[in-house]
């Protein structure tokens, strides 16, 4: 009789109650990486003043991180395909911490840029491994929920990590923000070392056989659909300031409350998306999430045209919450579906999916800027609706095939 593998033993003993400690460590991992990605936006002024560059130049640190992440993710997945995911994460997080510590010591803008790019490359290697590990170690029928829990780390980084890092930067300077991220990364590495169980070894496949499923049409169309899907979901968030002002004329305090509502709704969406992937199936959950997201942006578009400047703040908050729930509910089922159809290329497919998502972020910023200049807040919302509907149509095509 063949002895059960380590992962199989763990799945057989994982209960259906509270989340295991290793899963919370994976959520902390995505929280740290999400915080590091977006927290720069909160300390742009301090960086620009300290390193004697413009705020526009400082903002390119965010762009460089995103582009480096998108470009490196598939290459990093291939390079680490034969390595144990546990070792990749446990060894990668201290490297990520060291790069953030070096960023805190960077004497020039160029040195800081190099540290940010290298941190992005390291993050692109770790994050897909975290999602794939959650799916592999999940009990039968709960892979979506476990991946949804990992995704909540990203939403929590926007709700708590970025505001906390921004506050710390204002209190002690932007370098303390980088040290804060480095400390969190070391805590994560320690937690993974203590709680992450041993994983099954990857099958000894050749590189060609491992990457072959990525050439299938369902995988390629699903990856392509992520670009407009992510662009439509993130465009409203990128331009939330002019949108909220155009619809309700909210103050800075009111905008902060709206962003908090969006953050909480995003966490709820990630949780619901994971449960939906397990109960309804990934395909149905994807369609439902994108439909809710489309309905939210179309409703906001109608409010911008019919009720400009007079939309009640409570109504605006409710519609934004529904839109964000749909946006984040789309994440876990799309990844669960990719893992299922990509077979042995699962981790590589997730890495490409992340690249497509970051490409969507870039599209959201550029296309949203053009739409804002051409049609104001309503133009941004209409463009976001169009991208979301395009993503929905492409996912329908991918699932049909």
Backbone torsions as a table, in degrees:
resi	resn	phi	psi	omega
1	UNK	NA	132.3	-177.8
2	UNK	-76.9	132.7	178.8
3	UNK	-71.2	142.9	179.7
4	UNK	-66.9	147.4	178.3
5	UNK	-71.9	163.2	179.0
6	UNK	-56.8	-43.4	-179.5
7	UNK	-65.9	-38.9	179.4
8	UNK	-65.1	-40.0	177.1
9	UNK	-62.2	-40.6	-179.3
10	UNK	-66.4	-43.2	179.9
11	UNK	-61.7	-35.2	-177.7
12	UNK	-72.9	-19.9	-177.5
13	UNK	-108.6	-4.4	179.2
14	UNK	-78.4	123.5	-176.7
15	UNK	-80.2	179.2	-179.2
16	UNK	-104.5	18.9	179.2
17	UNK	-96.2	-120.1	-177.0
18	UNK	-71.0	159.2	-178.3
19	UNK	-70.0	140.6	177.7
20	UNK	-68.1	157.5	-175.9
21	UNK	-61.5	-37.4	-178.7
22	UNK	-65.1	-33.1	178.9
23	UNK	-68.7	-39.0	176.7
24	UNK	-64.8	-34.0	176.1
25	UNK	-65.5	-37.2	177.1
26	UNK	-67.1	-37.9	175.8
27	UNK	-65.0	-38.2	176.4
28	UNK	-64.2	-35.7	177.8
29	UNK	-59.8	-48.8	179.5
30	UNK	-69.2	-29.3	175.4
31	UNK	-62.8	-45.0	-179.1
32	UNK	-64.5	-45.0	-177.7
33	UNK	-68.4	-40.8	176.7
34	UNK	-62.8	-40.9	177.8
35	UNK	-62.3	-44.4	-178.7
36	UNK	-63.8	-34.7	-178.7
37	UNK	-67.6	-47.5	-169.5
38	UNK	-99.0	-13.8	-174.0
39	UNK	-69.4	-22.4	178.4
40	UNK	-56.7	-34.8	-179.0
41	UNK	-61.0	-28.1	-178.6
42	UNK	-83.1	-12.9	-178.1
43	UNK	-124.8	26.2	-179.2
44	UNK	-59.2	-43.8	-177.9
45	UNK	-61.2	-44.0	-179.9
46	UNK	-65.0	-41.8	178.8
47	UNK	-64.0	-46.1	-178.7
48	UNK	-60.0	-43.9	-178.3
49	UNK	-68.6	-39.8	-175.8
50	UNK	-72.0	-41.5	-176.0
51	UNK	-96.5	2.7	175.4
52	UNK	59.1	51.0	172.9
53	UNK	-128.3	168.8	178.0
54	UNK	-76.3	160.8	177.1
55	UNK	-65.1	-31.2	176.7
56	UNK	-62.9	-43.1	177.8
57	UNK	-65.6	-40.2	177.9
58	UNK	-62.4	-35.9	178.5
59	UNK	-63.5	-23.9	178.4
60	UNK	-68.0	-14.0	174.2
61	UNK	-63.6	-36.8	176.4
62	UNK	-68.5	-44.4	179.2
63	UNK	-61.9	-44.0	-179.0
64	UNK	-63.4	-40.5	178.2
65	UNK	-60.6	-47.9	-177.2
66	UNK	-64.7	-44.5	-179.0
67	UNK	-67.4	-40.8	178.4
68	UNK	-64.6	-39.8	178.3
69	UNK	-61.9	-48.8	-177.9
70	UNK	-61.9	-40.1	-177.8
71	UNK	-74.5	-35.4	-173.3
72	UNK	-86.2	-23.4	-172.8
73	UNK	-55.0	-52.4	-179.4
74	UNK	-66.4	-35.8	179.0
75	UNK	-67.0	-40.9	179.3
76	UNK	-65.9	-37.3	179.5
77	UNK	-63.8	-41.3	178.6
78	UNK	-67.5	-42.2	-177.2
79	UNK	-65.3	-30.4	-176.7
80	UNK	-106.1	12.3	-174.1
81	UNK	-59.8	-34.3	-177.0
82	UNK	-90.2	-2.5	-179.1
83	UNK	-92.0	148.3	176.9
84	UNK	-62.8	133.8	-179.1
85	UNK	-61.5	-35.8	179.1
86	UNK	-59.3	-45.7	180.0
87	UNK	-67.1	-37.7	179.1
88	UNK	-59.6	-44.1	-177.9
89	UNK	-74.1	-45.0	-176.7
90	UNK	-66.6	-37.4	178.0
91	UNK	-81.1	-30.2	-177.6
92	UNK	-72.0	-35.6	-177.5
93	UNK	-65.0	-41.1	174.1
94	UNK	-62.5	-35.9	176.2
95	UNK	-63.3	-43.6	177.8
96	UNK	-60.7	-40.8	177.8
97	UNK	-63.9	-42.8	-178.7
98	UNK	-64.0	-39.1	-179.7
99	UNK	-67.4	-35.3	176.1
100	UNK	-71.4	-34.3	175.4
101	UNK	-66.0	-40.8	176.5
102	UNK	-64.7	-36.0	176.6
103	UNK	-61.6	-37.0	178.7
104	UNK	-65.6	-23.9	-179.0
105	UNK	-99.6	0.2	-173.8
106	UNK	-59.4	124.8	-178.5
107	UNK	-83.3	-19.7	-175.9
108	UNK	-134.3	165.3	177.3
109	UNK	-62.7	-40.8	-179.8
110	UNK	-62.0	-44.3	179.3
111	UNK	-63.0	-39.8	178.4
112	UNK	-65.0	-41.0	178.7
113	UNK	-60.8	-43.0	179.2
114	UNK	-61.6	-44.3	179.3
115	UNK	-62.3	-39.4	-180.0
116	UNK	-66.5	-41.6	179.9
117	UNK	-65.2	-44.0	179.3
118	UNK	-65.9	-36.0	176.0
119	UNK	-64.0	-38.8	178.4
120	UNK	-64.9	-42.0	178.3
121	UNK	-61.1	-42.9	178.7
122	UNK	-64.5	-43.2	179.3
123	UNK	-62.9	-36.8	-179.4
124	UNK	-66.5	-21.9	177.8
125	UNK	-82.7	-31.3	-172.1
126	UNK	-86.9	-44.3	-170.5
127	UNK	-61.3	-49.1	177.7
128	UNK	-59.2	-34.7	177.7
129	UNK	-63.8	-35.5	179.4
130	UNK	-65.5	-45.9	179.7
131	UNK	-65.9	-42.9	-179.9
132	UNK	-64.1	-38.8	179.4
133	UNK	-64.6	-41.8	178.8
134	UNK	-59.9	-40.4	-179.8
135	UNK	-69.3	-40.4	-176.9
136	UNK	-67.8	-40.0	-175.2
137	UNK	-89.2	-4.6	-179.0
138	UNK	-69.9	146.3	173.7
139	UNK	-63.8	161.1	179.4
140	UNK	-54.8	132.4	177.8
141	UNK	81.5	5.8	-177.9
142	UNK	-126.4	13.7	-178.6
143	UNK	-61.1	-41.8	179.6
144	UNK	-61.5	-42.4	-179.9
145	UNK	-64.8	-41.7	-179.3
146	UNK	-66.5	-40.5	176.9
147	UNK	-67.4	-35.0	175.1
148	UNK	-63.1	-37.1	177.2
149	UNK	-63.9	-41.6	177.3
150	UNK	-62.8	-39.1	-179.9
151	UNK	-66.5	-26.9	179.0
152	UNK	-64.4	-23.1	176.4
153	UNK	-61.9	-36.9	178.6
154	UNK	-67.0	-44.6	179.8
155	UNK	-67.8	-36.9	178.7
156	UNK	-66.3	-28.9	177.7
157	UNK	-63.9	-36.4	177.1
158	UNK	-71.5	-35.3	-176.0
159	UNK	-79.5	-37.5	-174.0
160	UNK	-122.8	-44.9	-174.5
161	UNK	-64.2	-48.1	-179.0
162	UNK	-66.2	-47.2	177.0
163	UNK	-60.1	-40.1	-179.7
164	UNK	-67.3	-43.1	178.1
165	UNK	-65.1	-35.8	177.8
166	UNK	-67.0	-43.3	178.3
167	UNK	-62.0	-42.6	180.0
168	UNK	-64.9	-38.6	178.0
169	UNK	-64.3	-39.1	177.0
170	UNK	-68.0	-28.9	-178.1
171	UNK	-81.8	-43.0	-172.2
172	UNK	-127.3	7.8	-179.7
173	UNK	97.2	156.5	-174.4
174	UNK	-65.0	-25.1	-179.9
175	UNK	-66.1	-32.4	176.5
176	UNK	-66.9	-29.7	176.5
177	UNK	-64.3	-43.3	178.2
178	UNK	-64.7	-38.7	177.7
179	UNK	-67.6	-34.0	175.9
180	UNK	-60.8	-46.0	178.0
181	UNK	-64.4	-41.0	179.5
182	UNK	-61.7	-41.6	179.3
183	UNK	-64.3	-41.8	177.7
184	UNK	-62.7	-37.5	179.3
185	UNK	-65.1	-39.0	177.9
186	UNK	-67.6	-38.5	176.1
187	UNK	-62.1	-41.1	178.7
188	UNK	-63.2	-44.7	179.0
189	UNK	-59.9	-41.9	178.6
190	UNK	-64.0	-42.4	179.2
191	UNK	-63.5	-42.2	177.5
192	UNK	-63.1	-40.6	179.3
193	UNK	-63.7	-33.5	-178.5
194	UNK	-81.0	-39.8	-167.5
195	UNK	-111.8	-20.3	-176.3
196	UNK	-72.5	121.4	-178.4
197	UNK	-75.5	168.7	175.2
198	UNK	-68.1	143.7	-177.5
199	UNK	-111.5	156.2	175.4
200	UNK	-64.0	145.5	178.2
201	UNK	-71.8	147.0	177.7
202	UNK	-66.3	143.7	178.8
203	UNK	-63.2	144.1	-176.4
204	UNK	-76.7	70.1	180.0
205	UNK	-95.1	151.1	172.9
206	UNK	-70.6	162.2	-179.5
207	UNK	-60.5	-39.7	-179.5
208	UNK	-63.0	-44.7	179.4
209	UNK	-68.2	-34.5	-179.5
210	UNK	-67.6	-36.6	-176.1
211	UNK	-92.3	-9.2	-175.5
212	UNK	-56.9	-43.4	-179.2
213	UNK	-61.6	-21.6	-179.7
214	UNK	-67.4	-17.5	-179.7
215	UNK	-87.1	-3.7	-179.5
216	UNK	-71.4	149.4	-176.5
217	UNK	-62.7	-44.6	179.1
218	UNK	-57.1	-40.6	179.1
219	UNK	-67.1	-46.8	-177.5
220	UNK	-63.9	-43.2	-179.8
221	UNK	-67.2	-38.2	178.0
222	UNK	-63.0	-41.9	178.2
223	UNK	-65.4	-41.7	178.2
224	UNK	-65.1	-36.1	-179.5
225	UNK	-66.7	-24.9	179.8
226	UNK	-63.9	-31.0	-177.3
227	UNK	-63.2	-57.1	177.8
228	UNK	-67.8	-31.7	178.2
229	UNK	-62.2	-45.3	178.6
230	UNK	-69.7	-39.7	179.7
231	UNK	-61.3	-44.2	179.7
232	UNK	-65.5	-36.1	-179.1
233	UNK	-74.8	-33.7	-173.9
234	UNK	-94.4	-16.1	-177.2
235	UNK	-61.4	-42.0	179.1
236	UNK	-63.9	-38.4	-179.5
237	UNK	-69.4	-40.7	-179.4
238	UNK	-59.0	-37.4	-176.6
239	UNK	-111.7	33.5	-177.8
240	UNK	-64.3	-31.4	-179.3
241	UNK	-62.5	-58.2	178.9
242	UNK	-65.1	-30.3	179.3
243	UNK	-67.0	-49.2	-179.3
244	UNK	-63.5	-38.3	179.9
245	UNK	-67.9	-39.7	-178.9
246	UNK	-69.3	-34.9	-176.9
247	UNK	-83.4	-42.0	-173.6
248	UNK	-126.6	-7.1	-177.5
249	UNK	62.7	37.5	-175.2
250	UNK	-69.5	153.2	175.5
251	UNK	-83.1	177.9	177.3
252	UNK	-60.5	-40.4	178.2
253	UNK	-63.8	-43.0	178.6
254	UNK	-64.0	-37.1	178.0
255	UNK	-64.4	-40.0	178.0
256	UNK	-61.1	-40.2	178.0
257	UNK	-65.9	-40.3	178.2
258	UNK	-62.6	-41.0	179.2
259	UNK	-65.2	-36.7	176.0
260	UNK	-63.3	-42.8	177.3
261	UNK	-60.5	-43.2	178.9
262	UNK	-61.1	-40.7	179.6
263	UNK	-63.9	-45.2	178.4
264	UNK	-63.7	-42.9	179.1
265	UNK	-63.2	-37.1	177.5
266	UNK	-62.4	-41.1	177.0
267	UNK	-63.6	-41.9	177.7
268	UNK	-63.4	-40.1	179.3
269	UNK	-64.2	-42.3	178.2
270	UNK	-61.3	-40.9	179.0
271	UNK	-66.5	-45.9	180.0
272	UNK	-66.0	-37.7	178.4
273	UNK	-62.5	-39.6	177.3
274	UNK	-64.7	-45.3	178.8
275	UNK	-66.0	-38.6	178.9
276	UNK	-64.3	-39.0	179.4
277	UNK	-60.5	-35.4	-180.0
278	UNK	-78.6	-39.1	-174.0
279	UNK	-89.1	-42.8	-176.5
280	UNK	-97.7	-19.1	-173.5
281	UNK	99.6	149.5	-177.6
282	UNK	-60.1	-41.6	-175.0
283	UNK	-62.7	-50.3	-179.6
284	UNK	-61.5	-39.0	-179.3
285	UNK	-67.2	-39.1	177.0
286	UNK	-59.8	-49.0	-178.6
287	UNK	-62.6	-42.3	-179.2
288	UNK	-65.0	-42.9	-179.3
289	UNK	-63.6	-46.8	-179.4
290	UNK	-67.8	-31.8	176.4
291	UNK	-66.4	-42.5	177.6
292	UNK	-64.3	-42.1	179.0
293	UNK	-62.7	-43.6	178.2
294	UNK	-63.1	-43.5	179.3
295	UNK	-60.9	-38.3	179.5
296	UNK	-65.2	-46.9	-178.2
297	UNK	-70.7	-34.4	176.7
298	UNK	-66.9	-37.8	176.3
299	UNK	-64.3	-42.7	177.4
300	UNK	-63.3	-37.3	177.6
301	UNK	-62.5	-44.5	178.8
302	UNK	-62.2	-40.8	178.5
303	UNK	-64.6	-38.1	179.8
304	UNK	-65.7	-32.6	179.9
305	UNK	-83.9	-41.4	-171.6
306	UNK	-93.3	-24.9	-173.5
307	UNK	-137.0	47.3	-175.3
308	UNK	-65.4	131.5	177.8
309	UNK	74.2	-4.2	-175.7
310	UNK	-125.0	9.7	178.3
311	UNK	-71.2	124.8	177.9
312	UNK	-57.2	138.9	-177.4
313	UNK	-60.3	-35.7	-179.8
314	UNK	-66.0	-42.0	177.8
315	UNK	-63.7	-42.6	178.3
316	UNK	-60.2	-42.7	-179.9
317	UNK	-63.8	-40.3	-179.2
318	UNK	-65.9	-44.0	-179.7
319	UNK	-66.8	-41.4	177.8
320	UNK	-62.7	-37.2	178.6
321	UNK	-64.0	-45.0	178.2
322	UNK	-62.2	-43.3	178.7
323	UNK	-60.1	-42.6	-177.2
324	UNK	-72.9	-33.6	175.8
325	UNK	-60.6	-45.4	177.4
326	UNK	-63.4	-39.6	-178.7
327	UNK	-62.7	-43.9	-177.9
328	UNK	-86.1	-20.9	174.7
329	UNK	-68.1	-15.8	-178.8
330	UNK	-78.6	-19.8	-171.0
331	UNK	-71.0	-59.6	-174.8
332	UNK	-61.3	-46.7	-179.5
333	UNK	-65.4	-32.9	177.8
334	UNK	-65.1	-37.7	178.6
335	UNK	-74.3	-38.4	178.1
336	UNK	-62.2	-40.2	179.1
337	UNK	-65.6	-42.2	179.1
338	UNK	-61.8	-42.4	178.7
339	UNK	-60.7	-36.0	-177.9
340	UNK	-71.9	-44.3	-173.4
341	UNK	-87.3	-17.1	-178.6
342	UNK	-88.9	-13.8	177.0
343	UNK	59.7	-126.0	-177.7
344	UNK	-67.4	-11.0	178.0
345	UNK	-94.7	20.8	-173.4
346	UNK	-57.0	-49.5	-178.5
347	UNK	-64.8	-40.7	178.2
348	UNK	-64.4	-38.3	178.2
349	UNK	-64.5	-40.2	177.6
350	UNK	-65.3	-36.9	178.0
351	UNK	-64.4	-43.4	177.0
352	UNK	-65.4	-34.3	178.0
353	UNK	-63.7	-40.4	176.9
354	UNK	-64.8	-40.2	176.7
355	UNK	-60.3	-42.9	179.0
356	UNK	-63.7	-37.1	178.9
357	UNK	-64.6	-43.3	179.3
358	UNK	-69.3	-30.9	172.7
359	UNK	-64.2	-38.0	176.0
360	UNK	-63.0	-37.2	176.4
361	UNK	-61.6	-43.4	178.8
362	UNK	-63.6	-40.8	177.7
363	UNK	-64.3	-40.3	179.8
364	UNK	-59.8	-42.0	-179.7
365	UNK	-68.7	-45.2	-176.0
366	UNK	-75.1	-50.6	-179.3
367	UNK	-66.2	-36.6	177.9
368	UNK	-64.9	-36.3	177.2
369	UNK	-64.6	-41.3	177.5
370	UNK	-65.2	-41.5	180.0
371	UNK	-66.5	-36.0	178.8
372	UNK	-66.1	-41.9	179.2
373	UNK	-66.9	-33.7	-176.3
374	UNK	-84.6	-39.2	-172.9
375	UNK	-134.8	12.8	178.9
376	UNK	68.8	-157.7	-177.3
377	UNK	-60.8	-39.5	178.7
378	UNK	-62.1	-35.9	177.9
379	UNK	-64.7	-41.0	177.5
380	UNK	-62.6	-45.5	-177.9
381	UNK	-66.6	-39.0	178.1
382	UNK	-66.2	-41.2	177.1
383	UNK	-63.5	-42.5	177.7
384	UNK	-60.9	-40.2	177.1
385	UNK	-63.3	-41.6	179.5
386	UNK	-62.0	-44.1	178.7
387	UNK	-64.1	-40.8	179.8
388	UNK	-63.8	-43.0	178.8
389	UNK	-65.2	-36.5	176.0
390	UNK	-63.5	-44.3	177.0
391	UNK	-60.9	-40.0	178.3
392	UNK	-62.2	-44.3	179.4
393	UNK	-63.8	-40.0	-179.1
394	UNK	-69.9	-36.6	176.4
395	UNK	-66.8	-36.3	176.7
396	UNK	-61.2	-41.1	178.2
397	UNK	-64.8	-42.7	-179.5
398	UNK	-63.7	-42.5	-178.4
399	UNK	-70.2	-34.8	178.0
400	UNK	-63.8	-39.3	178.7
401	UNK	-74.1	NA	NA
